[in-house]
Amino acid sequence: MNALRTISLDAMGGDDAPEAVVQGAAISLKRQPDLAFLLYGDEKKIAPVLAVHPALAAKSRIVHTDLKVGSDDKPSQALRRGKGSSMWLAIEAVKDGHAQAVVSGGNTGALMAMSKLILRPMGDIERPAIAALWPTVKGECIVLDVGANVGATSRQLADYALMGAAMARILFHVERPTLGLLNIGSEEIKGNEEVREANAWIKRHAELPFDYRGFVEGNEIGQGIVDVVVVEGFAGNIALKTAEGTARQVAQYLKDAMTSSLLAKLGAILARGGFQALKQRMDPRRVNGGTFLGLNGIAIKSHGGSDAIGFASAIDLAYEMAASGLVTRLAADLAAIAPGIRLADPAVRDVKPVVDVTPVIDVAAVVDVKTAASG
C-alpha cells in the first residue's frame, strides 16, 4: 500500500465486530482520504462487510486468522494463547512498520499486555498509561492514567505528566499546556506521599514542557481549568466511572422532567433544537478512543460496545496521533529531560514496588459524561 498512513485494525475486537469496525473504517476514510487499512481477523466474516464499501476495499487488505482474544480472557491467558490472534497481529504490524497505529475494541487488559510486550515501553518509562479525553465546559482535557495501572510512584506520576503534556501539544496545539495533579485538596499537606513528592519535584523544575498549576480536585476536572490532569490509575478509573454514572443519572432526571406534564412536553418540543445541539455536543462517540502512552508505537483502544461512528472516531484519533508524530515527539521530550533532572532527582529516583495488575476498565478510556443528553 502506498497510502501516507496505514492503520491496522483488530477486526474481531468489539461487541459488533467486524461490522462496526469495517463501517467505522469506511466513515474515517471519507474524512481522511490518505488512509489505508490492514484488517486482521476471519476473512469469511470480514469480506462480505468490506464488499459493501468499494472505496474502502480498494485501500484495504484482509489478513486472515481464526484466532481472536475473548472479552473474558485474562491478560496472562491472552499472552500465552493469543499469539497469532487478530489483536496480536494488528499490534505486530505496528512493530514491523507495516502500519503507523493499531486500533482495537477488544479486551482492554489483553490489549495493554500485548502492546507492552510487542511494542515495548519507550526509554525508561516504567508503566504505560491510558489517556482519556474528558469533556469540560471549555472543550476537552486529557486525563491519565484512567486504569492501566493500580497505584503509581512519584516517578511514574512525573512520567504521566510528561506524556500527557506531549499529547496535549498535539491535540490542543498549545506549546505549553497547563497541567495539574488530581488530589483530595489544593493544600500542599494533603494527599498521599507519592502525590506530594511528584508535586514537589514538578515545582522544582520550571524547565519542564508544561505550565504546572498544582493540585486539582475532582470537581474541577469538568471546569477545564487545566489541559492535562495526572492521576494514578485506581483513582482515575473511579473518577471516570463516577462521572459516567452521574451523567446517566442527570440524563434520567432530565428525561423525567421533560415528560412529567403536558406543559413540560410542550416546553421540550419548543426547545428541541437546543436539546439536539446539546446531544450532539455530548455524544460520547465523538471522542471515542483511549491512547496508550509510553510505548514505542501507537495503540488506540476503542470502546468495545461502540458503533461505527464511535469506531471511526477512534481511527481518526489514531490517524492524528500518527500524523503528528506522537511517539517521536514524546521520545524527544523524555530524552531532553532525562540527562539533567529526570532520573537523578531524589523525589523520583527511588521506585517503590507496585503490584503489576491488569487494567481495571474495559472501556475506551472515554468519559461517558457526554451521554447526559442522549437519553
TORZA-460330 format. One line per 3 residues: number of its first residue (from 1); their letters; for each residue x, y, z of N, C-alpha, C, O. Coordinates in steps of 0.05 Angstrom, whole numbers, m for minus. Layout:
// TORZA-460330
NUM> a> X:Y:Z:X:Y:Z:X:Y:Z:X:Y:Z | ...
// end
This chain:
// TORZA-460330
1> mna> 17:m24:0:0:0:0:17:25:0:38:26:14 | 10:45:m15:26:69:m18:13:93:m3:22:115:m6 | m7:87:13:m21:109:28:m2:121:48:17:108:58
4> lrt> m6:146:55:11:160:74:9:148:101:29:146:115 | m15:140:110:m19:129:136:m35:103:135:m57:102:125 | m23:82:145:m36:56:146:m43:49:175:m26:51:192
7> isl> m68:42:179:m77:35:206:m84:5:206:m98:m5:189 | m73:m9:226:m80:m37:229:m104:m40:248:m104:m27:269 | m123:m56:240:m148:m58:256:m152:m87:265:m150:m106:250
10> dam> m157:m89:291:m166:m115:302:m195:m118:294:m213:m109:309 | m200:m129:272:m228:m130:261:m247:m147:277:m271:m146:273 | m236:m164:295:m253:m181:311:m257:m171:339:m269:m184:356
13> ggd> m246:m147:345:m248:m136:372:m272:m118:375:m275:m99:360 | m289:m123:394:m313:m107:399:m338:m123:398:m339:m145:386 | m359:m112:410:m384:m127:411:m397:m131:384:m409:m152:379
16> dap> m394:m112:366:m406:m114:339:m386:m117:317:m391:m109:294 | m364:m130:323:m343:m136:303:m352:m160:286:m365:m178:296 | m344:m160:260:m328:m139:246:m345:m116:234:m333:m98:222
19> eav> m371:m118:236:m388:m98:222:m381:m69:231:m376:m52:214 | m381:m64:257:m376:m36:266:m348:m28:259:m343:m4:253 | m329:m46:260:m301:m39:253:m298:m31:224:m287:m10:218
22> vqg> m309:m47:206:m307:m41:177:m323:m16:170:m313:1:155 | m347:m13:181:m363:10:175:m350:35:186:m351:57:174 | m337:33:209:m323:56:221:m299:64:204:m294:87:200
25> aai> m285:44:193:m263:50:175:m272:64:150:m259:82:140 | m296:57:140:m307:70:116:m313:99:122:m308:116:105 | m324:105:145:m330:132:153:m304:149:156:m303:171:146
28> slk> m285:137:169:m259:151:173:m245:157:147:m232:177:144 | m247:138:128:m234:141:102:m245:165:87:m230:179:73 | m271:171:90:m282:194:77:m271:220:88:m268:240:74
31> rqp> m264:220:114:m253:243:127:m223:246:122:m212:268:121 | m210:223:120:m181:222:116:m175:205:91:m169:182:94 | m176:217:67:m173:201:43:m146:188:39:m143:170:23
34> dla> m125:197:54:m99:185:51:m95:161:70:m72:152:75 | m116:150:81:m115:127:99:m114:101:83:m125:100:60 | m102:81:94:m104:53:84:m106:35:108:m99:43:131
37> fll> m116:11:104:m121:m7:127:m112:m35:123:m112:m46:101 | m103:m47:145:m98:m76:147:m118:m87:166:m119:m79:189 | m135:m105:156:m157:m116:173:m149:m144:181:m147:m162:164
40> ygd> m146:m149:207:m138:m175:217:m162:m189:229:m176:m179:247 | m167:m214:220:m189:m229:230:m199:m250:211:m185:m258:192 | m223:m260:216:m235:m281:200:m244:m270:173:m263:m254:171
43> ekk> m230:m278:152:m236:m267:125:m264:m272:116:m276:m256:102 | m275:m295:124:m302:m302:115:m323:m283:127:m344:m278:115 | m317:m272:150:m335:m253:163:m330:m224:154:m348:m208:152
46> iap> m304:m218:149:m297:m191:142:m304:m184:113:m314:m163:107 | m298:m203:95:m300:m197:66:m328:m188:58:m330:m169:43 | m350:m201:66:m377:m192:58:m383:m164:67:m396:m149:52
49> vla> m374:m156:91:m379:m129:101:m362:m109:85:m372:m88:79 | m338:m116:80:m320:m99:65:m329:m94:36:m325:m73:25 | m342:m114:25:m351:m112:m3:m372:m91:m7:m376:m81:m29
52> vhp> m386:m84:14:m407:m63:13:m394:m36:10:m408:m17:3 | m369:m33:16:m355:m7:16:m332:m9:m4:m309:m12:4 | m337:m6:m30:m316:m9:m50:m293:10:m47:m270:2:m52
55> ala> m298:34:m39:m275:53:m36:m257:44:m13:m232:46:m16 | m268:33:8:m252:22:30:m238:m3:21:m214:m7:27 | m252:m20:7:m240:m45:m2:m215:m40:m20:m196:m56:m19
58> aks> m216:m19:m35:m194:m12:m53:m169:m4:m37:m146:m5:m48 | m172:4:m13:m150:13:3:m145:m4:28:m134:5:48 | m155:m29:27:m153:m47:50:m143:m74:41:m146:m83:19
61> riv> m130:m88:61:m122:m115:56:m130:m131:81:m124:m123:104 | m142:m154:76:m150:m172:98:m128:m192:103:m118:m205:85 | m121:m195:128:m101:m215:136:m116:m235:154:m124:m229:176
64> htd> m119:m259:144:m137:m278:157:m123:m291:181:m100:m298:181 | m139:m295:202:m132:m311:225:m158:m321:238:m178:m306:239 | m158:m346:247:m181:m357:261:m181:m350:290:m201:m353:304
67> lkv> m158:m340:300:m156:m335:329:m164:m307:336:m159:m288:321 | m177:m305:359:m184:m279:370:m184:m280:400:m187:m301:412 | m179:m257:412:m178:m255:441:m207:m251:452:m221:m234:443
70> gsd> m215:m268:471:m241:m266:482:m244:m243:502:m224:m234:514 | m268:m233:505:m273:m210:522:m267:m217:552:m262:m199:568 | m269:m242:559:m265:m250:587:m237:m262:592:m231:m270:614
73> dkp> m220:m262:571:m193:m273:575:m177:m255:593:m177:m230:590 | m162:m266:612:m144:m251:628:m119:m244:612:m112:m259:593 | m106:m222:618:m82:m214:603:m61:m237:602:m49:m241:581
76> sqa> m58:m251:624:m38:m273:624:m46:m295:605:m29:m307:591 | m72:m301:603:m82:m320:584:m78:m311:555:m70:m326:538 | m83:m285:551:m81:m274:524:m52:m275:515:m46:m281:491
79> lrr> m33:m270:533:m5:m271:525:4:m300:519:20:m305:501 | m7:m319:534:1:m347:529:m12:m359:504:1:m374:489 | m37:m351:499:m52:m364:478:m58:m346:454:m67:m355:433
82> gkg> m52:m320:457:m61:m301:437:m42:m296:414:m49:m281:396 | m19:m308:414:m1:m303:392:m13:m313:366:m22:m336:364 | m14:m296:346:m27:m303:321:m56:m295:319:m69:m299:299
85> ssm> m67:m284:341:m95:m274:341:m97:m248:326:m77:m236:319 | m121:m239:320:m126:m214:306:m114:m191:321:m102:m173:308 | m116:m191:347:m105:m169:363:m74:m169:362:m62:m149:358
88> wla> m63:m192:366:m34:m195:366:m22:m186:339:m3:m170:339 | m33:m196:318:m23:m190:291:m26:m160:285:m9:m148:272 | m48:m148:293:m52:m120:288:m31:m103:303:m22:m83:292
91> iea> m25:m110:327:m4:m96:342:23:m101:329:39:m82:326 | 28:m125:321:54:m132:309:59:m117:284:82:m111:277 | 37:m110:270:40:m95:245:53:m67:250:68:m57:233
94> vkd> 47:m56:273:59:m30:281:89:m34:287:106:m18:278 | 95:m55:302:123:m60:308:139:m65:283:162:m55:281 | 128:m79:264:143:m86:240:144:m63:219:157:m66:199
97> gha> 129:m42:225:129:m19:207:109:m21:184:110:m4:166 | 92:m40:185:72:m43:164:48:m24:169:33:m18:150 | 45:m14:193:24:5:200:35:25:219:54:20:233
100> qav> 22:49:219:31:70:237:16:71:263:25:85:282 | m6:56:265:m21:55:290:m39:31:289:m46:21:268 | m47:22:313:m66:0:315:m90:9:331:m88:24:350
103> vsg> m114:0:322:m139:6:337:m153:m21:342:m156:m38:325 | m162:m24:367:m177:m48:374:m199:m41:394:m196:m23:411 | m222:m54:391:m244:m52:410:m245:m76:428:m265:m80:442
106> gnt> m224:m92:428:m224:m117:444:m217:m113:473:m216:m91:483 | m212:m135:486:m205:m137:514:m183:m117:522:m161:m119:512 | m190:m98:540:m171:m77:547:m145:m88:560:m123:m80:553
109> gal> m149:m107:579:m126:m118:593:m107:m132:574:m83:m130:575 | m119:m148:556:m103:m162:536:m89:m143:517:m66:m147:510 | m103:m122:509:m91:m103:491:m67:m89:503:m47:m85:491
112> mam> m70:m81:529:m48:m68:542:m24:m87:546:m1:m80:541 | m30:m112:554:m9:m131:559:6:m138:533:31:m138:532 | m9:m142:512:4:m148:486:19:m125:475:41:m127:464
115> skl> 7:m101:478:20:m77:467:47:m72:482:67:m65:470 | 46:m76:508:71:m72:524:92:m92:516:115:m86:515 | 84:m117:512:103:m138:505:114:m134:476:138:m137:472
118> ilr> 97:m127:458:105:m126:429:118:m99:423:140:m99:410 | 106:m77:431:117:m51:424:138:m42:444:156:m26:437 | 137:m51:469:156:m45:490:154:m15:499:149:2:482
121> pmg> 157:m11:524:157:17:534:181:32:524:202:21:521 | 177:58:518:198:74:507:217:83:529:209:88:552 | 243:85:522:263:95:541:262:80:568:262:55:568
124> die> 260:95:589:258:82:616:230:86:628:228:87:653 | 210:89:611:183:91:621:177:64:635:179:43:623 | 168:65:660:163:41:675:135:30:669:132:5:666
127> rpa> 115:47:666:88:38:663:73:55:643:69:79:648 | 66:45:620:49:60:602:22:67:615:14:54:635 | 9:88:605:m16:97:617:m37:100:595:m31:103:572
130> iaa> m62:98:604:m84:103:585:m93:131:589:m101:140:611 | m93:147:567:m101:175:568:m129:178:556:m134:168:534 | m146:191:571:m174:195:562:m179:224:556:m168:242:569
133> lwp> m195:229:536:m206:255:530:m231:259:547:m249:243:547 | m230:281:563:m252:286:583:m266:312:575:m252:333:573 | m292:312:571:m306:336:564:m307:356:587:m310:349:610
136> tvk> m303:382:580:m304:403:600:m322:426:589:m330:426:566 | m328:445:606:m344:468:598:m328:485:578:m340:501:564 | m302:482:577:m286:497:558:m278:482:533:m265:493:515
139> gec> m285:456:532:m277:439:510:m270:411:519:m288:396:525 | m245:405:520:m236:378:529:m209:381:544:m194:400:539 | m204:362:561:m178:359:573:m169:330:572:m185:313:565
142> ivl> m144:325:578:m133:298:578:m130:289:607:m118:303:623 | m139:265:613:m136:254:640:m121:227:637:m129:210:621 | m100:223:653:m85:198:653:m72:195:680:m62:214:692
145> dvg> m72:171:690:m79:145:679:m108:140:688:m116:146:710 | m124:127:671:m152:121:678:m156:91:680:m179:82:676 | m135:76:685:m140:48:691:m119:28:681:m124:4:683
148> anv> m97:37:670:m77:18:660:m62:6:684:m53:m17:683 | m60:21:706:m46:11:730:m61:19:755:m76:38:756 | m57:3:776:m67:9:802:m43:19:819:m25:3:824
151> gat> m44:44:828:m22:55:843:m1:67:825:1:59:801 | 14:86:835:36:98:820:55:111:839:47:123:858 | 81:109:833:101:123:848:103:151:839:91:158:818
154> srq> 117:168:853:121:196:845:135:197:818:129:214:801 | 154:179:814:168:177:788:148:172:765:150:184:744 | 130:153:770:111:146:749:91:169:744:84:174:721
157> lad> 83:183:765:66:206:761:80:228:745:67:241:729 | 106:231:750:121:250:734:122:242:705:120:259:687 | 125:216:700:124:206:672:97:212:659:96:220:636
160> yal> 76:207:674:49:213:664:46:242:656:34:248:635 | 58:259:672:56:288:666:70:294:640:59:309:623 | 93:283:636:108:288:611:93:277:587:92:289:566
163> mga> 82:253:590:67:240:568:42:255:561:35:259:538 | 27:263:582:2:278:578:7:304:565:m9:313:548 | 28:318:573:35:344:561:41:341:532:33:358:515
166> ama> 56:320:525:63:315:497:38:311:480:36:321:457 | 19:295:491:m6:290:477:m23:316:474:m35:321:453 | m23:332:495:m38:357:494:m27:376:473:m42:390:459
169> ril> m1:377:470:11:395:449:2:387:422:m2:404:404 | m2:361:418:m10:351:392:m40:356:387:m48:366:366 | m57:349:407:m86:351:403:m96:379:406:m114:388:391
172> fhv> m85:395:425:m95:421:430:m79:443:418:m86:467:419 | m57:436:405:m40:455:391:m31:479:409:m33:502:401 | m22:472:432:m11:491:451:18:483:458:23:459:463
175> erp> 36:502:458:64:495:463:69:487:492:85:469:497 | 56:502:510:60:495:539:32:491:551:20:509:562 | 22:466:550:m4:460:561:m3:464:592:17:460:605
178> tlg> m26:470:603:m29:472:632:m34:444:643:m46:427:630 | m24:439:668:m25:412:679:m29:414:709:m18:431:722 | m44:395:720:m48:393:748:m48:364:757:m54:346:742
181> lln> m42:360:783:m44:333:796:m70:330:810:m77:347:827 | m85:309:805:m110:305:819:m105:297:848:m89:280:854 | m118:311:866:m114:307:895:m140:312:910:m159:321:898
184> igs> m140:306:935:m164:309:952:m167:338:962:m186:344:976 | m148:355:956:m150:383:963:m127:398:950:m109:386:939 | m129:425:952:m108:441:939:m85:448:957:m64:458:948
187> eei> m88:442:983:m67:448:1002:m42:430:999:m45:406:992 | m19:440:1003:6:426:1000:8:401:1018:21:381:1010 | m4:402:1041:m2:380:1060:m20:357:1054:m18:336:1067
190> kgn> m39:360:1036:m59:339:1030:m49:319:1010:m30:325:994 | m61:296:1010:m54:275:991:m34:255:1002:m22:260:1023 | m30:233:988:m11:213:997:18:222:990:22:241:976
193> eev> 37:207:1000:65:214:998:74:216:969:89:235:961 | 65:198:952:74:197:924:64:222:909:79:234:894 | 39:230:914:29:254:901:43:279:910:49:296:894
196> rea> 49:280:936:63:304:946:91:305:936:101:327:930 | 104:282:933:132:282:922:132:290:893:149:305:884 | 112:280:878:111:288:850:106:318:847:117:331:830
199> naw> 89:328:864:83:357:864:108:373:870:113:393:856 | 123:365:890:148:379:897:168:378:875:182:397:869 | 171:355:862:190:351:840:184:369:817:201:383:806
202> ikr> 158:370:809:150:386:786:155:416:793:164:431:775 | 148:424:817:152:452:824:181:460:823:188:484:818 | 199:442:829:228:448:829:239:452:801:261:463:798
205> hae> 224:443:781:235:443:754:217:459:734:200:448:721 | 222:485:734:206:503:716:212:498:687:196:506:670 | 234:484:681:241:479:653:224:456:640:228:451:616
208> lpf> 207:443:655:190:422:644:172:434:623:164:458:625 | 165:419:603:150:430:580:120:433:584:104:426:567 | 112:444:607:84:449:612:82:470:634:101:475:649
211> dyr> 59:482:637:53:502:657:39:489:681:15:482:679 | 53:485:702:42:470:725:24:487:742:33:509:751 | 0:478:748:m19:493:764:m25:481:791:m43:490:805
214> gfv> m9:461:799:m12:450:825:m34:428:827:m40:415:807 | m45:425:851:m66:405:855:m93:413:843:m100:436:843 | m106:393:832:m133:397:821:m152:377:835:m145:354:839
217> egn> m175:387:844:m195:369:857:m214:358:836:m216:368:814 | m227:336:844:m244:322:825:m266:339:813:m273:335:789 | m277:357:828:m299:373:818:m289:395:798:m306:408:786
220> eig> m263:398:795:m252:418:777:m244:407:750:m238:422:732 | m245:380:747:m237:369:721:m255:379:699:m246:388:678 | m281:378:704:m301:386:684:m301:416:679:m313:425:659
223> qgi> m288:432:696:m287:461:692:m266:469:672:m266:492:663 | m249:450:665:m229:456:644:m208:475:653:m198:491:637 | m200:475:679:m180:494:689:m152:487:680:m134:504:681
226> vdv> m148:461:671:m122:453:661:m126:436:636:m148:425:632 | m105:434:620:m106:417:596:m102:388:602:m112:371:588 | m86:383:623:m79:355:630:m82:351:660:m73:367:676
229> vvv> m96:329:667:m99:321:695:m85:294:699:m91:275:685 | m66:294:717:m50:270:723:m60:256:748:m64:269:768 | m64:230:747:m74:215:770:m66:186:767:m62:176:744
232> egf> m62:172:789:m56:143:787:m82:128:778:m104:138:782 | m78:104:767:m99:91:753:m123:83:769:m146:83:759 | m120:76:795:m142:68:811:m162:91:815:m186:89:811
235> agn> m151:114:824:m168:137:829:m178:148:802:m201:157:801 | m162:146:781:m171:156:755:m194:140:744:m213:151:732 | m194:114:749:m216:97:740:m242:103:756:m263:103:745
238> ial> m239:107:782:m262:114:799:m274:140:789:m298:143:787 | m257:160:784:m267:186:774:m282:182:748:m303:194:744 | m271:165:730:m283:160:704:m311:148:708:m330:157:695
241> kta> m312:127:724:m338:113:728:m358:130:743:m382:129:737 | m349:146:762:m367:164:776:m379:185:757:m403:191:758 | m362:196:740:m372:215:720:m392:202:702:m413:214:695
244> egt> m387:178:694:m405:163:676:m432:159:689:m453:163:678 | m431:149:714:m456:144:729:m472:170:734:m496:170:732 | m458:191:741:m471:217:746:m485:227:721:m507:238:722
247> arq> m471:224:698:m483:233:673:m509:218:667:m528:230:658 | m508:192:672:m533:177:666:m555:184:686:m579:185:678 | m548:190:710:m568:199:730:m580:225:721:m605:228:722
250> vaq> m564:244:713:m574:270:705:m591:268:680:m611:281:677 | m582:250:662:m598:245:637:m626:235:644:m645:243:631 | m627:217:663:m653:207:671:m670:228:684:m694:230:680
253> ylk> m657:245:701:m672:267:714:m683:285:692:m706:294:694 | m667:291:672:m676:309:651:m699:297:635:m718:311:629 | m697:272:629:m718:259:613:m744:258:629:m765:263:618
256> dam> m742:252:655:m766:251:672:m779:279:674:m803:281:673 | m762:299:676:m773:327:679:m787:336:653:m807:349:654 | m776:328:631:m787:337:605:m812:321:597:m826:329:578
259> tss> m818:300:612:m843:284:605:m862:284:629:m881:268:629 | m858:301:649:m873:299:673:m901:311:670:m919:304:686 | m906:328:650:m932:341:647:m935:350:618:m916:350:603
262> lla> m960:357:611:m965:366:584:m949:392:578:m938:395:557 | m948:409:598:m933:434:595:m903:429:591:m890:442:575 | m893:410:606:m864:403:604:m858:392:577:m837:397:565
265> klg> m877:375:567:m873:363:540:m873:385:519:m858:384:499 | m891:405:522:m893:427:503:m866:443:504:m856:450:483 | m856:447:528:m830:461:530:m808:446:517:m790:458:505
268> ail> m808:419:520:m787:403:507:m789:405:477:m768:405:464 | m813:407:466:m816:409:437:m805:436:427:m791:438:407 | m811:457:443:m801:484:435:m771:486:437:m758:501:422
271> arg> m760:470:455:m731:472:460:m716:449:445:m693:443:450 | m730:437:426:m719:413:412:m692:420:399:m673:404:400 | m690:443:386:m665:450:373:m642:451:392:m620:442:386
274> gfq> m646:463:415:m625:465:435:m617:438:446:m594:433:450 | m637:421:450:m631:394:460:m616:378:440:m598:363:447 | m622:381:415:m607:367:394:m578:376:392:m560:359:389
277> alk> m574:402:395:m547:413:395:m531:402:419:m508:395:417 | m545:402:442:m532:392:466:m525:362:464:m504:353:472 | m544:347:453:m540:319:449:m516:313:431:m500:295:436
280> qrm> m514:329:409:m491:325:391:m465:332:404:m445:317:401 | m465:353:419:m440:361:433:m431:341:454:m407:337:458 | m451:328:466:m445:309:488:m443:280:479:m440:262:495
283> dpr> m445:276:453:m444:248:442:m417:236:448:m397:245:438 | m416:214:464:m390:202:471:m376:190:447:m351:186:448 | m391:184:426:m378:171:403:m359:191:389:m341:183:375
286> rvn> m363:216:394:m347:237:381:m318:237:391:m300:246:376 | m314:228:416:m287:228:427:m278:199:435:m262:196:453 | m289:180:422:m283:152:428:m254:146:422:m243:154:401
289> ggt> m241:132:441:m213:124:436:m195:132:459:m192:156:465 | m182:112:471:m162:117:492:m135:111:482:m130:90:470 | m116:129:486:m89:126:476:m71:113:497:m69:122:520
292> flg> m56:92:489:m36:80:507:m11:96:503:2:95:482 | m4:112:523:20:129:522:44:115:535:41:101:555 | 68:120:524:92:109:535:103:84:521:122:72:531
295> lng> 92:77:498:101:54:482:115:63:457:111:86:448 | 131:46:446:145:51:421:126:45:398:133:29:380 | 104:57:398:84:53:377:57:64:387:54:68:411
298> iai> 39:68:369:13:80:376:m9:58:376:m13:45:357 | m21:55:400:m43:36:403:m67:51:414:m64:66:434 | m90:48:402:m115:61:410:m135:41:418:m140:22:403
301> ksh> m148:45:441:m169:27:450:m196:40:445:m202:61:456 | m212:27:428:m240:36:424:m258:23:444:m253:0:452 | m279:36:451:m299:24:468:m310:m1:455:m317:m1:431
304> ggs> m310:m23:470:m319:m48:458:m347:m48:448:m354:m63:429 | m364:m32:460:m392:m31:452:m398:m8:433:m422:m3:427 | m378:5:422:m382:27:404:m393:18:377:m388:m4:368
307> dai> m409:36:365:m418:31:338:m398:42:318:m376:50:325 | m406:43:292:m388:51:271:m379:80:274:m356:86:269 | m397:97:283:m389:125:287:m368:128:308:m348:143:304
310> gfa> m371:114:330:m351:115:351:m325:103:342:m303:113:349 | m326:81:328:m301:68:319:m287:86:299:m262:87:299 | m302:101:283:m289:120:264:m274:141:280:m253:150:271
313> sai> m285:150:302:m271:170:319:m245:159:330:m225:174:331 | m245:134:338:m220:121:348:m199:120:325:m176:124:330 | m208:114:301:m190:113:278:m179:141:272:m156:145:266
316> dla> m197:161:274:m189:189:269:m167:196:289:m148:210:282 | m171:188:315:m151:194:335:m124:181:329:m103:193:331 | m125:156:320:m101:141:313:m87:156:290:m62:158:290
319> yem> m102:165:270:m91:179:248:m77:205:257:m55:211:248 | m90:220:274:m79:245:284:m54:240:300:m34:255:297 | m54:220:317:m30:214:333:m7:206:315:16:214:320
322> aas> m12:190:294:9:181:276:19:205:259:43:208:256 | 0:220:248:8:242:231:24:264:246:40:278:235 | 18:266:272:31:287:288:58:277:300:72:293:312
325> glv> 65:252:296:90:242:306:90:240:337:110:248:349 | 69:229:349:67:228:378:91:214:390:103:225:409 | 98:191:380:120:175:392:146:190:391:161:191:410
328> trl> 152:201:367:177:216:364:179:240:382:200:245:394 | 157:255:383:157:279:400:159:273:429:173:287:444 | 146:252:438:147:244:466:175:234:473:186:240:494
331> aad> 187:218:455:214:208:459:234:232:461:252:231:477 | 230:252:445:247:276:446:244:290:472:264:299:484 | 220:293:482:215:305:508:230:290:530:244:302:547
334> laa> 227:264:531:240:248:551:270:249:549:284:250:570 | 280:248:525:309:249:521:321:276:530:343:277:541 | 306:297:526:316:324:533:316:328:563:333:343:573
337> iap> 298:315:577:295:319:606:312:300:622:324:307:642 | 314:275:613:327:254:628:356:260:636:363:256:659 | 373:270:618:401:274:626:405:293:649:423:288:666
340> gir> 389:314:650:394:334:671:380:329:697:392:333:718 | 355:321:697:340:321:722:323:296:726:318:288:749 | 314:283:705:292:265:709:299:241:726:283:233:744
343> lad> 321:228:721:328:204:736:345:210:761:347:194:779 | 358:234:761:376:240:783:362:252:807:373:253:829 | 337:261:804:323:274:825:315:255:847:302:234:841
346> pav> 321:260:872:315:242:894:285:236:897:277:214:905 | 268:255:889:239:251:893:228:230:875:207:219:881 | 242:224:853:231:205:835:251:182:829:245:166:812
349> rdv> 274:182:843:293:161:837:287:135:850:290:114:837 | 278:136:875:273:111:890:245:101:884:225:111:894 | 244:80:867:218:70:858:209:48:877:223:29:882
352> kpv> 186:52:888:174:33:906:159:12:890:147:19:870 | 159:m13:899:145:m34:884:115:m29:883:103:m23:904 | 103:m33:860:74:m31:857:65:m56:843:77:m65:824
355> vdv> 44:m68:853:34:m93:842:26:m88:813:11:m70:807 | 37:m105:796:30:m103:767:4:m117:762:3:m141:762 | m17:m101:758:m43:m112:754:m53:m106:727:m41:m90:712
358> tpv> m75:m118:719:m86:m113:693:m103:m88:695:m111:m79:716 | m109:m76:672:m126:m52:671:m152:m57:685:m164:m79:683 | m162:m37:700:m186:m41:715:m211:m32:700:m233:m31:712
361> idv> m208:m25:675:m231:m17:659:m232:m33:634:m211:m43:624 | m255:m36:623:m258:m49:597:m274:m30:579:m292:m37:565 | m265:m5:580:m277:16:563:m254:29:548:m231:23:553
364> aav> m261:48:531:m241:60:514:m228:84:527:m216:101:513 | m230:86:552:m219:109:567:m231:135:557:m218:156:555 | m257:133:550:m272:157:541:m293:163:561:m308:145:568
367> vdv> m295:186:570:m314:194:591:m342:195:580:m347:208:560 | m360:180:593:m387:179:584:m404:202:594:m429:201:594 | m391:224:603:m406:247:612:m423:257:589:m444:269:594
370> kta> m414:252:565:m428:263:542:m455:248:536:m468:255:517 | m462:229:552:m487:215:548:m510:229:561:m533:220:560 | m505:251:575:m525:264:591:m550:272:576:m572:272:587
373> asg> m547:279:550:m570:287:535:m579:266:514:m596:271:498 | m567:242:516:m573:222:496:m597:206:503:m607:191:486 | m607:209:528:m630:193:536:m656:204:527:m677:193:532
// end
